[in-house]
Amino acid sequence: MRGPWPRASGAVAAAALATTGALHAVWVFSAWPFSSESEGGLYLVGDPEVWAPPLPTAAVAGALFAGAYLALAASRLVPRPGPGWIYRLGNSGLIAVMVARGAGGWVFNAGAAQEFVTWNTRLYSPLCLAIALLVTLAWLGDRDRDRVRDHSQEALR
């Protein structure tokens, strides 16, 4: 895949991942933008009695920030992390988690409050699927650039 699409798709995915990561980081300390933890639980989990525990929420925030970096690396906007297998494993994992959350997200709707069902159906699950698609496009473009570079280096020999 050539053209601006791989770079743009990775940058958009990274922005979405970083923004979502920032929200999760805020939720470690605050219920913002909700008026209370009860309201946040209603919209984010589907249960006003449940609020995000700090340690797992911080881990999710870190994973989302790492995913944003991987999306930028696939766009060649930042250096790739570590050896190639870490980069491939990270991108594969990111895509798999986003597809699983996006496609499986509707399972969470069963028995959840209507506020959560609405937001999960209209935003959370589709956003995860869109991020998976964008990272996939960036990664395929990155792999295509590697193939072109490898072939051109062979031609020089």
HUMO-V925781 format. One record per residue. RES is the residue in one letter. PHI is phi in degrees with one decimal (999 if undefined). PSI is psi in radians with two decimals (NA if undefined). OMEGA is omega in degrees with one decimal (none if undefined). Layout:
res:RES phi:PHI psi:PSI omega:OMEGA
res:RES phi:PHI psi:PSI omega:OMEGA
//
This chain:
res:M phi:999 psi:2.17 omega:-177.5
res:R phi:-116.8 psi:3.03 omega:180.0
res:G phi:95.5 psi:-2.93 omega:-175.7
res:P phi:-80.1 psi:-0.17 omega:-172.1
res:W phi:-61.6 psi:-0.79 omega:-179.8
res:P phi:-60.0 psi:-0.76 omega:-178.7
res:R phi:-67.3 psi:-0.78 omega:-179.1
res:A phi:-66.3 psi:-0.73 omega:-177.7
res:S phi:-65.7 psi:-0.68 omega:177.3
res:G phi:-66.8 psi:-0.66 omega:179.4
res:A phi:-66.8 psi:-0.71 omega:178.4
res:V phi:-66.4 psi:-0.76 omega:177.5
res:A phi:-60.9 psi:-0.75 omega:179.8
res:A phi:-62.2 psi:-0.71 omega:178.6
res:A phi:-63.1 psi:-0.76 omega:179.2
res:A phi:-65.6 psi:-0.74 omega:179.5
res:L phi:-65.9 psi:-0.75 omega:-179.3
res:A phi:-67.2 psi:-0.69 omega:178.3
res:T phi:-64.3 psi:-0.77 omega:178.3
res:T phi:-65.4 psi:-0.68 omega:176.2
res:G phi:-63.2 psi:-0.70 omega:178.7
res:A phi:-64.1 psi:-0.71 omega:177.2
res:L phi:-61.7 psi:-0.77 omega:178.6
res:H phi:-63.9 psi:-0.65 omega:177.6
res:A phi:-64.1 psi:-0.70 omega:176.8
res:V phi:-62.1 psi:-0.71 omega:-176.6
res:W phi:-68.3 psi:-0.23 omega:173.2
res:V phi:-65.7 psi:-0.56 omega:-174.1
res:F phi:-114.3 psi:-0.28 omega:-170.4
res:S phi:-153.0 psi:2.79 omega:175.5
res:A phi:-93.1 psi:0.05 omega:-178.4
res:W phi:-52.9 psi:2.43 omega:8.9
res:P phi:-90.7 psi:0.21 omega:179.7
res:F phi:-83.9 psi:2.76 omega:-178.2
res:S phi:-76.0 psi:-0.36 omega:179.8
res:S phi:-158.2 psi:2.90 omega:175.4
res:E phi:-63.1 psi:-0.58 omega:179.1
res:S phi:-63.7 psi:-0.78 omega:177.4
res:E phi:-65.8 psi:-0.72 omega:177.7
res:G phi:-60.6 psi:-0.77 omega:177.7
res:G phi:-60.8 psi:-0.64 omega:179.3
res:L phi:-63.0 psi:-0.80 omega:-177.1
res:Y phi:-83.0 psi:-0.53 omega:-173.6
res:L phi:-96.9 psi:-0.48 omega:-175.9
res:V phi:-123.6 psi:-0.36 omega:-178.9
res:G phi:90.9 psi:0.19 omega:-178.4
res:D phi:-145.2 psi:2.05 omega:-178.6
res:P phi:-67.3 psi:-0.22 omega:179.8
res:E phi:-87.2 psi:-0.11 omega:-174.9
res:V phi:-116.3 psi:2.24 omega:172.5
res:W phi:-126.1 psi:2.71 omega:-176.0
res:A phi:-63.0 psi:2.11 omega:175.0
res:P phi:-68.1 psi:2.48 omega:-172.2
res:P phi:-57.8 psi:-0.83 omega:-174.5
res:L phi:-65.3 psi:-0.88 omega:177.2
res:P phi:-63.5 psi:-0.60 omega:179.1
res:T phi:-66.7 psi:-0.70 omega:176.2
res:A phi:-64.6 psi:-0.67 omega:177.9
res:A phi:-64.3 psi:-0.72 omega:177.3
res:V phi:-63.8 psi:-0.74 omega:177.8
res:A phi:-59.2 psi:-0.80 omega:178.6
res:G phi:-62.3 psi:-0.72 omega:178.8
res:A phi:-64.6 psi:-0.68 omega:178.5
res:L phi:-66.8 psi:-0.69 omega:176.4
res:F phi:-65.5 psi:-0.70 omega:176.6
res:A phi:-63.6 psi:-0.70 omega:176.6
res:G phi:-62.2 psi:-0.67 omega:177.1
res:A phi:-62.5 psi:-0.72 omega:178.1
res:Y phi:-63.6 psi:-0.76 omega:178.9
res:L phi:-61.2 psi:-0.69 omega:178.3
res:A phi:-64.7 psi:-0.69 omega:176.5
res:L phi:-66.9 psi:-0.66 omega:178.4
res:A phi:-65.6 psi:-0.68 omega:177.7
res:A phi:-64.6 psi:-0.49 omega:177.5
res:S phi:-85.2 psi:-0.05 omega:-177.1
res:R phi:63.2 psi:0.52 omega:177.1
res:L phi:-93.1 psi:-0.30 omega:173.7
res:V phi:-139.1 psi:2.82 omega:179.2
res:P phi:-65.3 psi:2.63 omega:174.8
res:R phi:-67.0 psi:2.51 omega:178.6
res:P phi:-81.2 psi:2.28 omega:171.0
res:G phi:55.3 psi:-2.80 omega:178.5
res:P phi:-68.3 psi:2.85 omega:-175.7
res:G phi:-55.8 psi:-0.63 omega:-176.8
res:W phi:-67.6 psi:-0.56 omega:177.2
res:I phi:-67.3 psi:-0.75 omega:178.8
res:Y phi:-61.7 psi:-0.82 omega:-180.0
res:R phi:-65.9 psi:-0.76 omega:178.8
res:L phi:-63.5 psi:-0.75 omega:179.4
res:G phi:-62.1 psi:-0.82 omega:179.2
res:N phi:-66.9 psi:-0.71 omega:177.6
res:S phi:-61.5 psi:-0.77 omega:178.9
res:G phi:-64.6 psi:-0.75 omega:179.0
res:L phi:-60.0 psi:-0.84 omega:-179.9
res:I phi:-62.9 psi:-0.77 omega:-178.8
res:A phi:-62.8 psi:-0.75 omega:-179.4
res:V phi:-66.0 psi:-0.74 omega:-179.9
res:M phi:-65.4 psi:-0.71 omega:177.2
res:V phi:-65.6 psi:-0.77 omega:-179.6
res:A phi:-61.5 psi:-0.79 omega:179.9
res:R phi:-68.2 psi:-0.69 omega:-179.1
res:G phi:-69.7 psi:-0.89 omega:-178.2
res:A phi:-73.0 psi:-0.62 omega:-178.9
res:G phi:-88.7 psi:-0.10 omega:-176.5
res:G phi:-58.5 psi:-0.56 omega:-178.0
res:W phi:-69.1 psi:-0.31 omega:175.1
res:V phi:-63.6 psi:-0.59 omega:-179.5
res:F phi:-67.3 psi:-0.31 omega:-178.0
res:N phi:-67.6 psi:-0.46 omega:-176.6
res:A phi:-61.4 psi:2.07 omega:177.0
res:G phi:77.7 psi:0.03 omega:-178.4
res:A phi:-86.3 psi:2.81 omega:177.0
res:A phi:-63.2 psi:2.62 omega:-178.2
res:Q phi:-58.8 psi:-0.60 omega:179.1
res:E phi:-59.5 psi:-0.79 omega:178.4
res:F phi:-66.6 psi:-0.80 omega:-178.3
res:V phi:-56.3 psi:-0.77 omega:179.9
res:T phi:-61.7 psi:-0.89 omega:-178.1
res:W phi:-68.8 psi:-0.65 omega:179.2
res:N phi:-65.3 psi:-0.72 omega:-177.6
res:T phi:-74.2 psi:-0.64 omega:-175.4
res:R phi:-91.7 psi:-0.44 omega:-175.2
res:L phi:-128.8 psi:-1.06 omega:-169.4
res:Y phi:-58.2 psi:-0.99 omega:-177.2
res:S phi:-66.1 psi:-0.82 omega:177.4
res:P phi:-61.5 psi:-0.62 omega:178.5
res:L phi:-62.7 psi:-0.76 omega:178.6
res:C phi:-61.7 psi:-0.75 omega:178.4
res:L phi:-65.9 psi:-0.67 omega:177.9
res:A phi:-65.3 psi:-0.73 omega:177.7
res:I phi:-61.8 psi:-0.75 omega:178.7
res:A phi:-59.3 psi:-0.77 omega:179.4
res:L phi:-64.1 psi:-0.79 omega:-178.6
res:L phi:-63.7 psi:-0.75 omega:178.7
res:V phi:-66.1 psi:-0.68 omega:177.9
res:T phi:-61.0 psi:-0.80 omega:178.9
res:L phi:-61.1 psi:-0.76 omega:179.0
res:A phi:-63.6 psi:-0.76 omega:-177.7
res:W phi:-67.2 psi:-0.73 omega:177.4
res:L phi:-63.4 psi:-0.68 omega:176.2
res:G phi:-64.9 psi:-0.66 omega:178.2
res:D phi:-66.0 psi:-0.75 omega:179.0
res:R phi:-64.9 psi:-0.66 omega:178.1
res:D phi:-64.0 psi:-0.72 omega:178.5
res:R phi:-62.9 psi:-0.67 omega:177.6
res:D phi:-62.8 psi:-0.76 omega:-179.6
res:R phi:-62.7 psi:-0.76 omega:179.5
res:V phi:-63.0 psi:-0.76 omega:-179.4
res:R phi:-64.9 psi:-0.74 omega:179.3
res:D phi:-61.9 psi:-0.74 omega:179.7
res:H phi:-67.8 psi:-0.67 omega:-179.8
res:S phi:-69.7 psi:-0.57 omega:177.2
res:Q phi:-70.1 psi:-0.63 omega:177.1
res:E phi:-65.4 psi:-0.64 omega:-179.1
res:A phi:-67.0 psi:-0.48 omega:179.9
res:L phi:-76.3 psi:-0.31 omega:-177.0
res:R phi:-79.0 psi:NA omega:none
//
